[in-house]
């Protein structure tokens, strides 16, 4: 498990996707309008194999953050 943290200064549409090393989307953690505030979204990767993954955070259609994650089991 890992947590992805972000803050919204106002109510906005948020999409948080997880991708594998080949760029294939493996999961969408958030796809909805969220209120202003701090968020901690948990990704439970029990069903995925060890390897490199990426998350991409989009707010109102703009890429805000993308980071690499290494999953080791």
ChimeraX attribute file (.defattr): number of C-alpha atoms within 10 A of each C-alpha:
attribute: neighborCount
match mode: 1-to-1
recipient: residues
	/A:1	8
	/A:2	12
	/A:3	11
	/A:4	13
	/A:5	10
	/A:6	13
	/A:7	11
	/A:8	15
	/A:9	9
	/A:10	10
	/A:11	13
	/A:12	16
	/A:13	16
	/A:14	20
	/A:15	20
	/A:16	20
	/A:17	18
	/A:18	21
	/A:19	18
	/A:20	17
	/A:21	12
	/A:22	9
	/A:23	10
	/A:24	11
	/A:25	14
	/A:26	13
	/A:27	14
	/A:28	14
	/A:29	17
	/A:30	15
	/A:31	13
	/A:32	12
	/A:33	13
	/A:34	16
	/A:35	15
	/A:36	12
	/A:37	11
	/A:38	10
	/A:39	14
	/A:40	11
	/A:41	13
	/A:42	12
	/A:43	15
	/A:44	11
	/A:45	14
	/A:46	10
	/A:47	6
	/A:48	13
	/A:49	10
	/A:50	12
	/A:51	12
	/A:52	14
	/A:53	20
	/A:54	19
	/A:55	21
	/A:56	16
	/A:57	21
	/A:58	19
	/A:59	19
	/A:60	13
	/A:61	11
	/A:62	10
	/A:63	12
	/A:64	11
	/A:65	12
	/A:66	14
	/A:67	11
	/A:68	14
	/A:69	16
	/A:70	10
	/A:71	15
	/A:72	10
	/A:73	9
